[in-house]
Amino acid sequence: MLFNSFEFLLFLPIVWCGYWLLRNHLRLQNFLVIAASYVFYGRCL
């Protein structure tokens, strides 16, 4: 997944909204960021 791809255009708002909705749950926010990182970097291979 590249930063200028259509996939990233969909991926970023979904992750950002999820992160914002979990603003009172730090542990879940961290899990979301880690999971999103694995998905993002896993798609780069």
ModelCIF file with pLDDT and N, C-alpha, C, O atoms, coordinates in Angstrom:
data_MODEL
#
_entry.id   MODEL 
#
_entity.id                         1 
_entity.type                       polymer 
_entity.pdbx_number_of_molecules   1 
#
_entity_poly.entity_id                      1 
_entity_poly.type                           'polypeptide(L)' 
_entity_poly.nstd_linkage                   no 
_entity_poly.nstd_monomer                   no 
_entity_poly.pdbx_seq_one_letter_code       MLFNSFEFLLFLPIVWCGYWLLRNHLRLQNFLVIAASYVFYGRCL 
_entity_poly.pdbx_seq_one_letter_code_can   MLFNSFEFLLFLPIVWCGYWLLRNHLRLQNFLVIAASYVFYGRCL 
_entity_poly.pdbx_strand_id                 A 
#
loop_
_entity_poly_seq.entity_id 
_entity_poly_seq.num 
_entity_poly_seq.mon_id 
_entity_poly_seq.hetero 
1 1  MET n 
1 2  LEU n 
1 3  PHE n 
1 4  ASN n 
1 5  SER n 
1 6  PHE n 
1 7  GLU n 
1 8  PHE n 
1 9  LEU n 
1 10 LEU n 
1 11 PHE n 
1 12 LEU n 
1 13 PRO n 
1 14 ILE n 
1 15 VAL n 
1 16 TRP n 
1 17 CYS n 
1 18 GLY n 
1 19 TYR n 
1 20 TRP n 
1 21 LEU n 
1 22 LEU n 
1 23 ARG n 
1 24 ASN n 
1 25 HIS n 
1 26 LEU n 
1 27 ARG n 
1 28 LEU n 
1 29 GLN n 
1 30 ASN n 
1 31 PHE n 
1 32 LEU n 
1 33 VAL n 
1 34 ILE n 
1 35 ALA n 
1 36 ALA n 
1 37 SER n 
1 38 TYR n 
1 39 VAL n 
1 40 PHE n 
1 41 TYR n 
1 42 GLY n 
1 43 ARG n 
1 44 CYS n 
1 45 LEU n 
#
_struct_asym.id          A 
_struct_asym.entity_id   1 
#
loop_
_ma_qa_metric.id 
_ma_qa_metric.mode 
_ma_qa_metric.name 
_ma_qa_metric.software_group_id 
_ma_qa_metric.type 
1 global pLDDT . pLDDT 
2 local  pLDDT . pLDDT 
#
_ma_qa_metric_global.metric_id      1 
_ma_qa_metric_global.metric_value   91.82 
_ma_qa_metric_global.model_id       1 
_ma_qa_metric_global.ordinal_id     1 
#
loop_
_ma_qa_metric_local.label_asym_id 
_ma_qa_metric_local.label_comp_id 
_ma_qa_metric_local.label_seq_id 
_ma_qa_metric_local.metric_id 
_ma_qa_metric_local.metric_value 
_ma_qa_metric_local.model_id 
_ma_qa_metric_local.ordinal_id 
A MET 1  2 77.00 1 1  
A LEU 2  2 83.00 1 2  
A PHE 3  2 85.00 1 3  
A ASN 4  2 88.00 1 4  
A SER 5  2 88.00 1 5  
A PHE 6  2 91.00 1 6  
A GLU 7  2 90.00 1 7  
A PHE 8  2 91.00 1 8  
A LEU 9  2 93.00 1 9  
A LEU 10 2 94.00 1 10 
A PHE 11 2 94.00 1 11 
A LEU 12 2 95.00 1 12 
A PRO 13 2 96.00 1 13 
A ILE 14 2 97.00 1 14 
A VAL 15 2 97.00 1 15 
A TRP 16 2 97.00 1 16 
A CYS 17 2 97.00 1 17 
A GLY 18 2 97.00 1 18 
A TYR 19 2 97.00 1 19 
A TRP 20 2 97.00 1 20 
A LEU 21 2 97.00 1 21 
A LEU 22 2 96.00 1 22 
A ARG 23 2 94.00 1 23 
A ASN 24 2 95.00 1 24 
A HIS 25 2 96.00 1 25 
A LEU 26 2 96.00 1 26 
A ARG 27 2 97.00 1 27 
A LEU 28 2 97.00 1 28 
A GLN 29 2 97.00 1 29 
A ASN 30 2 97.00 1 30 
A PHE 31 2 97.00 1 31 
A LEU 32 2 97.00 1 32 
A VAL 33 2 97.00 1 33 
A ILE 34 2 97.00 1 34 
A ALA 35 2 96.00 1 35 
A ALA 36 2 95.00 1 36 
A SER 37 2 93.00 1 37 
A TYR 38 2 94.00 1 38 
A VAL 39 2 92.00 1 39 
A PHE 40 2 90.00 1 40 
A TYR 41 2 89.00 1 41 
A GLY 42 2 88.00 1 42 
A ARG 43 2 77.00 1 43 
A CYS 44 2 64.00 1 44 
A LEU 45 2 60.00 1 45 
#
loop_
_atom_site.group_PDB 
_atom_site.id 
_atom_site.type_symbol 
_atom_site.label_atom_id 
_atom_site.label_alt_id 
_atom_site.label_comp_id 
_atom_site.label_asym_id 
_atom_site.label_entity_id 
_atom_site.label_seq_id 
_atom_site.pdbx_PDB_ins_code 
_atom_site.Cartn_x 
_atom_site.Cartn_y 
_atom_site.Cartn_z 
_atom_site.occupancy 
_atom_site.B_iso_or_equiv 
_atom_site.pdbx_formal_charge 
_atom_site.auth_seq_id 
_atom_site.auth_comp_id 
_atom_site.auth_asym_id 
_atom_site.auth_atom_id 
_atom_site.pdbx_PDB_model_num 
ATOM 1   N N  . MET A 1 1  ? 0.859   -1.165 0.000  1.00 77.00 ? 1  MET A N  1 
ATOM 2   C CA . MET A 1 1  ? 0.000   0.000  0.000  1.00 77.00 ? 1  MET A CA 1 
ATOM 3   C C  . MET A 1 1  ? 0.908   1.230  0.000  1.00 77.00 ? 1  MET A C  1 
ATOM 4   O O  . MET A 1 1  ? 1.778   1.366  0.860  1.00 77.00 ? 1  MET A O  1 
ATOM 5   N N  . LEU A 1 2  ? 0.709   2.090  -0.931 1.00 83.00 ? 2  LEU A N  1 
ATOM 6   C CA . LEU A 1 2  ? 1.485   3.319  -1.020 1.00 83.00 ? 2  LEU A CA 1 
ATOM 7   C C  . LEU A 1 2  ? 0.664   4.492  -0.495 1.00 83.00 ? 2  LEU A C  1 
ATOM 8   O O  . LEU A 1 2  ? -0.565  4.433  -0.450 1.00 83.00 ? 2  LEU A O  1 
ATOM 9   N N  . PHE A 1 3  ? 1.354   5.551  -0.102 1.00 85.00 ? 3  PHE A N  1 
ATOM 10  C CA . PHE A 1 3  ? 0.662   6.720  0.425  1.00 85.00 ? 3  PHE A CA 1 
ATOM 11  C C  . PHE A 1 3  ? -0.219  7.405  -0.620 1.00 85.00 ? 3  PHE A C  1 
ATOM 12  O O  . PHE A 1 3  ? -1.184  8.085  -0.271 1.00 85.00 ? 3  PHE A O  1 
ATOM 13  N N  . ASN A 1 4  ? 0.106   7.229  -1.884 1.00 88.00 ? 4  ASN A N  1 
ATOM 14  C CA . ASN A 1 4  ? -0.684  7.872  -2.935 1.00 88.00 ? 4  ASN A CA 1 
ATOM 15  C C  . ASN A 1 4  ? -1.601  6.894  -3.637 1.00 88.00 ? 4  ASN A C  1 
ATOM 16  O O  . ASN A 1 4  ? -1.987  7.134  -4.781 1.00 88.00 ? 4  ASN A O  1 
ATOM 17  N N  . SER A 1 5  ? -1.967  5.787  -2.981 1.00 88.00 ? 5  SER A N  1 
ATOM 18  C CA . SER A 1 5  ? -2.862  4.800  -3.581 1.00 88.00 ? 5  SER A CA 1 
ATOM 19  C C  . SER A 1 5  ? -4.300  5.009  -3.102 1.00 88.00 ? 5  SER A C  1 
ATOM 20  O O  . SER A 1 5  ? -4.553  5.674  -2.097 1.00 88.00 ? 5  SER A O  1 
ATOM 21  N N  . PHE A 1 6  ? -5.218  4.425  -3.847 1.00 91.00 ? 6  PHE A N  1 
ATOM 22  C CA . PHE A 1 6  ? -6.637  4.502  -3.477 1.00 91.00 ? 6  PHE A CA 1 
ATOM 23  C C  . PHE A 1 6  ? -6.891  3.728  -2.187 1.00 91.00 ? 6  PHE A C  1 
ATOM 24  O O  . PHE A 1 6  ? -7.734  4.124  -1.381 1.00 91.00 ? 6  PHE A O  1 
ATOM 25  N N  . GLU A 1 7  ? -6.162  2.617  -1.985 1.00 90.00 ? 7  GLU A N  1 
ATOM 26  C CA . GLU A 1 7  ? -6.309  1.840  -0.749 1.00 90.00 ? 7  GLU A CA 1 
ATOM 27  C C  . GLU A 1 7  ? -6.012  2.701  0.477  1.00 90.00 ? 7  GLU A C  1 
ATOM 28  O O  . GLU A 1 7  ? -6.739  2.651  1.469  1.00 90.00 ? 7  GLU A O  1 
ATOM 29  N N  . PHE A 1 8  ? -4.950  3.483  0.403  1.00 91.00 ? 8  PHE A N  1 
ATOM 30  C CA . PHE A 1 8  ? -4.580  4.336  1.534  1.00 91.00 ? 8  PHE A CA 1 
ATOM 31  C C  . PHE A 1 8  ? -5.612  5.428  1.755  1.00 91.00 ? 8  PHE A C  1 
ATOM 32  O O  . PHE A 1 8  ? -5.855  5.842  2.889  1.00 91.00 ? 8  PHE A O  1 
ATOM 33  N N  . LEU A 1 9  ? -6.216  5.893  0.676  1.00 93.00 ? 9  LEU A N  1 
ATOM 34  C CA . LEU A 1 9  ? -7.265  6.909  0.786  1.00 93.00 ? 9  LEU A CA 1 
ATOM 35  C C  . LEU A 1 9  ? -8.458  6.386  1.594  1.00 93.00 ? 9  LEU A C  1 
ATOM 36  O O  . LEU A 1 9  ? -9.140  7.165  2.259  1.00 93.00 ? 9  LEU A O  1 
ATOM 37  N N  . LEU A 1 10 ? -8.709  5.099  1.543  1.00 94.00 ? 10 LEU A N  1 
ATOM 38  C CA . LEU A 1 10 ? -9.774  4.486  2.341  1.00 94.00 ? 10 LEU A CA 1 
ATOM 39  C C  . LEU A 1 10 ? -9.270  4.072  3.726  1.00 94.00 ? 10 LEU A C  1 
ATOM 40  O O  . LEU A 1 10 ? -9.991  4.176  4.718  1.00 94.00 ? 10 LEU A O  1 
ATOM 41  N N  . PHE A 1 11 ? -8.036  3.607  3.775  1.00 94.00 ? 11 PHE A N  1 
ATOM 42  C CA . PHE A 1 11 ? -7.464  3.083  5.011  1.00 94.00 ? 11 PHE A CA 1 
ATOM 43  C C  . PHE A 1 11 ? -7.298  4.161  6.085  1.00 94.00 ? 11 PHE A C  1 
ATOM 44  O O  . PHE A 1 11 ? -7.670  3.953  7.240  1.00 94.00 ? 11 PHE A O  1 
ATOM 45  N N  . LEU A 1 12 ? -6.748  5.292  5.709  1.00 95.00 ? 12 LEU A N  1 
ATOM 46  C CA . LEU A 1 12 ? -6.441  6.346  6.685  1.00 95.00 ? 12 LEU A CA 1 
ATOM 47  C C  . LEU A 1 12 ? -7.691  6.881  7.398  1.00 95.00 ? 12 LEU A C  1 
ATOM 48  O O  . LEU A 1 12 ? -7.677  6.967  8.626  1.00 95.00 ? 12 LEU A O  1 
ATOM 49  N N  . PRO A 1 13 ? -8.762  7.242  6.697  1.00 96.00 ? 13 PRO A N  1 
ATOM 50  C CA . PRO A 1 13 ? -9.932  7.754  7.436  1.00 96.00 ? 13 PRO A CA 1 
ATOM 51  C C  . PRO A 1 13 ? -10.571 6.715  8.352  1.00 96.00 ? 13 PRO A C  1 
ATOM 52  O O  . PRO A 1 13 ? -11.096 7.061  9.410  1.00 96.00 ? 13 PRO A O  1 
ATOM 53  N N  . ILE A 1 14 ? -10.531 5.449  7.954  1.00 97.00 ? 14 ILE A N  1 
ATOM 54  C CA . ILE A 1 14 ? -11.099 4.401  8.801  1.00 97.00 ? 14 ILE A CA 1 
ATOM 55  C C  . ILE A 1 14 ? -10.298 4.276  10.091 1.00 97.00 ? 14 ILE A C  1 
ATOM 56  O O  . ILE A 1 14 ? -10.870 4.208  11.178 1.00 97.00 ? 14 ILE A O  1 
ATOM 57  N N  . VAL A 1 15 ? -8.976  4.247  9.970  1.00 97.00 ? 15 VAL A N  1 
ATOM 58  C CA . VAL A 1 15 ? -8.123  4.141  11.157 1.00 97.00 ? 15 VAL A CA 1 
ATOM 59  C C  . VAL A 1 15 ? -8.233  5.400  12.007 1.00 97.00 ? 15 VAL A C  1 
ATOM 60  O O  . VAL A 1 15 ? -8.297  5.318  13.234 1.00 97.00 ? 15 VAL A O  1 
ATOM 61  N N  . TRP A 1 16 ? -8.256  6.563  11.360 1.00 97.00 ? 16 TRP A N  1 
ATOM 62  C CA . TRP A 1 16 ? -8.355  7.816  12.115 1.00 97.00 ? 16 TRP A CA 1 
ATOM 63  C C  . TRP A 1 16 ? -9.667  7.895  12.891 1.00 97.00 ? 16 TRP A C  1 
ATOM 64  O O  . TRP A 1 16 ? -9.677  8.298  14.054 1.00 97.00 ? 16 TRP A O  1 
ATOM 65  N N  . CYS A 1 17 ? -10.764 7.515  12.260 1.00 97.00 ? 17 CYS A N  1 
ATOM 66  C CA . CYS A 1 17 ? -12.070 7.539  12.947 1.00 97.00 ? 17 CYS A CA 1 
ATOM 67  C C  . CYS A 1 17 ? -12.100 6.542  14.102 1.00 97.00 ? 17 CYS A C  1 
ATOM 68  O O  . CYS A 1 17 ? -12.616 6.846  15.177 1.00 97.00 ? 17 CYS A O  1 
ATOM 69  N N  . GLY A 1 18 ? -11.547 5.355  13.878 1.00 97.00 ? 18 GLY A N  1 
ATOM 70  C CA . GLY A 1 18 ? -11.474 4.374  14.963 1.00 97.00 ? 18 GLY A CA 1 
ATOM 71  C C  . GLY A 1 18 ? -10.644 4.877  16.127 1.00 97.00 ? 18 GLY A C  1 
ATOM 72  O O  . GLY A 1 18 ? -11.016 4.698  17.287 1.00 97.00 ? 18 GLY A O  1 
ATOM 73  N N  . TYR A 1 19 ? -9.520  5.505  15.819 1.00 97.00 ? 19 TYR A N  1 
ATOM 74  C CA . TYR A 1 19 ? -8.665  6.065  16.863 1.00 97.00 ? 19 TYR A CA 1 
ATOM 75  C C  . TYR A 1 19 ? -9.404  7.160  17.619 1.00 97.00 ? 19 TYR A C  1 
ATOM 76  O O  . TYR A 1 19 ? -9.310  7.236  18.844 1.00 97.00 ? 19 TYR A O  1 
ATOM 77  N N  . TRP A 1 20 ? -10.133 8.003  16.907 1.00 97.00 ? 20 TRP A N  1 
ATOM 78  C CA . TRP A 1 20 ? -10.866 9.086  17.551 1.00 97.00 ? 20 TRP A CA 1 
ATOM 79  C C  . TRP A 1 20 ? -12.004 8.546  18.423 1.00 97.00 ? 20 TRP A C  1 
ATOM 80  O O  . TRP A 1 20 ? -12.251 9.063  19.513 1.00 97.00 ? 20 TRP A O  1 
ATOM 81  N N  . LEU A 1 21 ? -12.690 7.512  17.945 1.00 97.00 ? 21 LEU A N  1 
ATOM 82  C CA . LEU A 1 21 ? -13.792 6.938  18.728 1.00 97.00 ? 21 LEU A CA 1 
ATOM 83  C C  . LEU A 1 21 ? -13.295 6.267  20.012 1.00 97.00 ? 21 LEU A C  1 
ATOM 84  O O  . LEU A 1 21 ? -14.037 6.162  20.988 1.00 97.00 ? 21 LEU A O  1 
ATOM 85  N N  . LEU A 1 22 ? -12.052 5.818  20.007 1.00 96.00 ? 22 LEU A N  1 
ATOM 86  C CA . LEU A 1 22 ? -11.480 5.163  21.179 1.00 96.00 ? 22 LEU A CA 1 
ATOM 87  C C  . LEU A 1 22 ? -10.671 6.131  22.039 1.00 96.00 ? 22 LEU A C  1 
ATOM 88  O O  . LEU A 1 22 ? -9.783  5.694  22.771 1.00 96.00 ? 22 LEU A O  1 
ATOM 89  N N  . ARG A 1 23 ? -10.950 7.415  21.972 1.00 94.00 ? 23 ARG A N  1 
ATOM 90  C CA . ARG A 1 23 ? -10.117 8.426  22.628 1.00 94.00 ? 23 ARG A CA 1 
ATOM 91  C C  . ARG A 1 23 ? -10.059 8.271  24.142 1.00 94.00 ? 23 ARG A C  1 
ATOM 92  O O  . ARG A 1 23 ? -9.122  8.770  24.765 1.00 94.00 ? 23 ARG A O  1 
ATOM 93  N N  . ASN A 1 24 ? -11.021 7.604  24.749 1.00 95.00 ? 24 ASN A N  1 
ATOM 94  C CA . ASN A 1 24 ? -11.003 7.427  26.202 1.00 95.00 ? 24 ASN A CA 1 
ATOM 95  C C  . ASN A 1 24 ? -10.439 6.075  26.624 1.00 95.00 ? 24 ASN A C  1 
ATOM 96  O O  . ASN A 1 24 ? -10.422 5.754  27.812 1.00 95.00 ? 24 ASN A O  1 
ATOM 97  N N  . HIS A 1 25 ? -9.978  5.284  25.661 1.00 96.00 ? 25 HIS A N  1 
ATOM 98  C CA . HIS A 1 25 ? -9.476  3.942  25.943 1.00 96.00 ? 25 HIS A CA 1 
ATOM 99  C C  . HIS A 1 25 ? -8.069  3.806  25.373 1.00 96.00 ? 25 HIS A C  1 
ATOM 100 O O  . HIS A 1 25 ? -7.878  3.355  24.244 1.00 96.00 ? 25 HIS A O  1 
ATOM 101 N N  . LEU A 1 26 ? -7.095  4.206  26.174 1.00 96.00 ? 26 LEU A N  1 
ATOM 102 C CA . LEU A 1 26 ? -5.709  4.263  25.710 1.00 96.00 ? 26 LEU A CA 1 
ATOM 103 C C  . LEU A 1 26 ? -5.199  2.899  25.247 1.00 96.00 ? 26 LEU A C  1 
ATOM 104 O O  . LEU A 1 26 ? -4.518  2.816  24.225 1.00 96.00 ? 26 LEU A O  1 
ATOM 105 N N  . ARG A 1 27 ? -5.509  1.853  25.964 1.00 97.00 ? 27 ARG A N  1 
ATOM 106 C CA . ARG A 1 27 ? -5.024  0.520  25.607 1.00 97.00 ? 27 ARG A CA 1 
ATOM 107 C C  . ARG A 1 27 ? -5.603  0.071  24.266 1.00 97.00 ? 27 ARG A C  1 
ATOM 108 O O  . ARG A 1 27 ? -4.892  -0.520 23.453 1.00 97.00 ? 27 ARG A O  1 
ATOM 109 N N  . LEU A 1 28 ? -6.882  0.346  24.028 1.00 97.00 ? 28 LEU A N  1 
ATOM 110 C CA . LEU A 1 28 ? -7.495  -0.013 22.747 1.00 97.00 ? 28 LEU A CA 1 
ATOM 111 C C  . LEU A 1 28 ? -6.953  0.844  21.613 1.00 97.00 ? 28 LEU A C  1 
ATOM 112 O O  . LEU A 1 28 ? -6.798  0.364  20.490 1.00 97.00 ? 28 LEU A O  1 
ATOM 113 N N  . GLN A 1 29 ? -6.666  2.099  21.898 1.00 97.00 ? 29 GLN A N  1 
ATOM 114 C CA . GLN A 1 29 ? -6.039  2.958  20.886 1.00 97.00 ? 29 GLN A CA 1 
ATOM 115 C C  . GLN A 1 29 ? -4.685  2.403  20.473 1.00 97.00 ? 29 GLN A C  1 
ATOM 116 O O  . GLN A 1 29 ? -4.361  2.362  19.287 1.00 97.00 ? 29 GLN A O  1 
ATOM 117 N N  . ASN A 1 30 ? -3.899  1.977  21.447 1.00 97.00 ? 30 ASN A N  1 
ATOM 118 C CA . ASN A 1 30 ? -2.592  1.406  21.140 1.00 97.00 ? 30 ASN A CA 1 
ATOM 119 C C  . ASN A 1 30 ? -2.732  0.136  20.305 1.00 97.00 ? 30 ASN A C  1 
ATOM 120 O O  . ASN A 1 30 ? -1.979  -0.071 19.354 1.00 97.00 ? 30 ASN A O  1 
ATOM 121 N N  . PHE A 1 31 ? -3.681  -0.700 20.655 1.00 97.00 ? 31 PHE A N  1 
ATOM 122 C CA . PHE A 1 31 ? -3.911  -1.922 19.881 1.00 97.00 ? 31 PHE A CA 1 
ATOM 123 C C  . PHE A 1 31 ? -4.321  -1.587 18.450 1.00 97.00 ? 31 PHE A C  1 
ATOM 124 O O  . PHE A 1 31 ? -3.855  -2.228 17.508 1.00 97.00 ? 31 PHE A O  1 
ATOM 125 N N  . LEU A 1 32 ? -5.176  -0.606 18.281 1.00 97.00 ? 32 LEU A N  1 
ATOM 126 C CA . LEU A 1 32 ? -5.603  -0.196 16.944 1.00 97.00 ? 32 LEU A CA 1 
ATOM 127 C C  . LEU A 1 32 ? -4.419  0.302  16.117 1.00 97.00 ? 32 LEU A C  1 
ATOM 128 O O  . LEU A 1 32 ? -4.300  -0.045 14.942 1.00 97.00 ? 32 LEU A O  1 
ATOM 129 N N  . VAL A 1 33 ? -3.556  1.097  16.708 1.00 97.00 ? 33 VAL A N  1 
ATOM 130 C CA . VAL A 1 33 ? -2.394  1.615  15.985 1.00 97.00 ? 33 VAL A CA 1 
ATOM 131 C C  . VAL A 1 33 ? -1.457  0.469  15.591 1.00 97.00 ? 33 VAL A C  1 
ATOM 132 O O  . VAL A 1 33 ? -0.938  0.451  14.475 1.00 97.00 ? 33 VAL A O  1 
ATOM 133 N N  . ILE A 1 34 ? -1.243  -0.467 16.485 1.00 97.00 ? 34 ILE A N  1 
ATOM 134 C CA . ILE A 1 34 ? -0.377  -1.606 16.168 1.00 97.00 ? 34 ILE A CA 1 
ATOM 135 C C  . ILE A 1 34 ? -0.992  -2.458 15.070 1.00 97.00 ? 34 ILE A C  1 
ATOM 136 O O  . ILE A 1 34 ? -0.295  -2.860 14.138 1.00 97.00 ? 34 ILE A O  1 
ATOM 137 N N  . ALA A 1 35 ? -2.283  -2.740 15.164 1.00 96.00 ? 35 ALA A N  1 
ATOM 138 C CA . ALA A 1 35 ? -2.949  -3.543 14.145 1.00 96.00 ? 35 ALA A CA 1 
ATOM 139 C C  . ALA A 1 35 ? -2.935  -2.832 12.795 1.00 96.00 ? 35 ALA A C  1 
ATOM 140 O O  . ALA A 1 35 ? -2.695  -3.460 11.764 1.00 96.00 ? 35 ALA A O  1 
ATOM 141 N N  . ALA A 1 36 ? -3.191  -1.533 12.798 1.00 95.00 ? 36 ALA A N  1 
ATOM 142 C CA . ALA A 1 36 ? -3.173  -0.774 11.545 1.00 95.00 ? 36 ALA A CA 1 
ATOM 143 C C  . ALA A 1 36 ? -1.768  -0.745 10.954 1.00 95.00 ? 36 ALA A C  1 
ATOM 144 O O  . ALA A 1 36 ? -1.609  -0.786 9.734  1.00 95.00 ? 36 ALA A O  1 
ATOM 145 N N  . SER A 1 37 ? -0.757  -0.677 11.802 1.00 93.00 ? 37 SER A N  1 
ATOM 146 C CA . SER A 1 37 ? 0.621   -0.705 11.313 1.00 93.00 ? 37 SER A CA 1 
ATOM 147 C C  . SER A 1 37 ? 0.939   -2.036 10.657 1.00 93.00 ? 37 SER A C  1 
ATOM 148 O O  . SER A 1 37 ? 1.567   -2.070 9.598  1.00 93.00 ? 37 SER A O  1 
ATOM 149 N N  . TYR A 1 38 ? 0.513   -3.134 11.272 1.00 94.00 ? 38 TYR A N  1 
ATOM 150 C CA . TYR A 1 38 ? 0.742   -4.453 10.671 1.00 94.00 ? 38 TYR A CA 1 
ATOM 151 C C  . TYR A 1 38 ? 0.037   -4.565 9.332  1.00 94.00 ? 38 TYR A C  1 
ATOM 152 O O  . TYR A 1 38 ? 0.596   -5.116 8.384  1.00 94.00 ? 38 TYR A O  1 
ATOM 153 N N  . VAL A 1 39 ? -1.178  -4.053 9.242  1.00 92.00 ? 39 VAL A N  1 
ATOM 154 C CA . VAL A 1 39 ? -1.909  -4.096 7.965  1.00 92.00 ? 39 VAL A CA 1 
ATOM 155 C C  . VAL A 1 39 ? -1.213  -3.231 6.929  1.00 92.00 ? 39 VAL A C  1 
ATOM 156 O O  . VAL A 1 39 ? -1.020  -3.655 5.790  1.00 92.00 ? 39 VAL A O  1 
ATOM 157 N N  . PHE A 1 40 ? -0.837  -2.025 7.317  1.00 90.00 ? 40 PHE A N  1 
ATOM 158 C CA . PHE A 1 40 ? -0.206  -1.109 6.358  1.00 90.00 ? 40 PHE A CA 1 
ATOM 159 C C  . PHE A 1 40 ? 1.121   -1.657 5.862  1.00 90.00 ? 40 PHE A C  1 
ATOM 160 O O  . PHE A 1 40 ? 1.349   -1.729 4.654  1.00 90.00 ? 40 PHE A O  1 
ATOM 161 N N  . TYR A 1 41 ? 1.994   -2.043 6.776  1.00 89.00 ? 41 TYR A N  1 
ATOM 162 C CA . TYR A 1 41 ? 3.320   -2.520 6.378  1.00 89.00 ? 41 TYR A CA 1 
ATOM 163 C C  . TYR A 1 41 ? 3.249   -3.908 5.756  1.00 89.00 ? 41 TYR A C  1 
ATOM 164 O O  . TYR A 1 41 ? 4.093   -4.256 4.930  1.00 89.00 ? 41 TYR A O  1 
ATOM 165 N N  . GLY A 1 42 ? 2.263   -4.698 6.137  1.00 88.00 ? 42 GLY A N  1 
ATOM 166 C CA . GLY A 1 42 ? 2.087   -6.013 5.529  1.00 88.00 ? 42 GLY A CA 1 
ATOM 167 C C  . GLY A 1 42 ? 1.670   -5.910 4.070  1.00 88.00 ? 42 GLY A C  1 
ATOM 168 O O  . GLY A 1 42 ? 2.028   -6.763 3.258  1.00 88.00 ? 42 GLY A O  1 
ATOM 169 N N  . ARG A 1 43 ? 0.918   -4.873 3.737  1.00 77.00 ? 43 ARG A N  1 
ATOM 170 C CA . ARG A 1 43 ? 0.494   -4.661 2.357  1.00 77.00 ? 43 ARG A CA 1 
ATOM 171 C C  . ARG A 1 43 ? 1.617   -4.084 1.505  1.00 77.00 ? 43 ARG A C  1 
ATOM 172 O O  . ARG A 1 43 ? 1.528   -4.097 0.277  1.00 77.00 ? 43 ARG A O  1 
ATOM 173 N N  . CYS A 1 44 ? 2.678   -3.577 2.141  1.00 64.00 ? 44 CYS A N  1 
ATOM 174 C CA . CYS A 1 44 ? 3.805   -3.006 1.382  1.00 64.00 ? 44 CYS A CA 1 
ATOM 175 C C  . CYS A 1 44 ? 4.684   -4.088 0.785  1.00 64.00 ? 44 CYS A C  1 
ATOM 176 O O  . CYS A 1 44 ? 5.407   -3.823 -0.175 1.00 64.00 ? 44 CYS A O  1 
ATOM 177 N N  . LEU A 1 45 ? 4.644   -5.291 1.321  1.00 60.00 ? 45 LEU A N  1 
ATOM 178 C CA . LEU A 1 45 ? 5.527   -6.353 0.832  1.00 60.00 ? 45 LEU A CA 1 
ATOM 179 C C  . LEU A 1 45 ? 5.096   -6.894 -0.490 1.00 60.00 ? 45 LEU A C  1 
ATOM 180 O O  . LEU A 1 45 ? 5.740   -7.793 -1.029 1.00 60.00 ? 45 LEU A O  1 
#
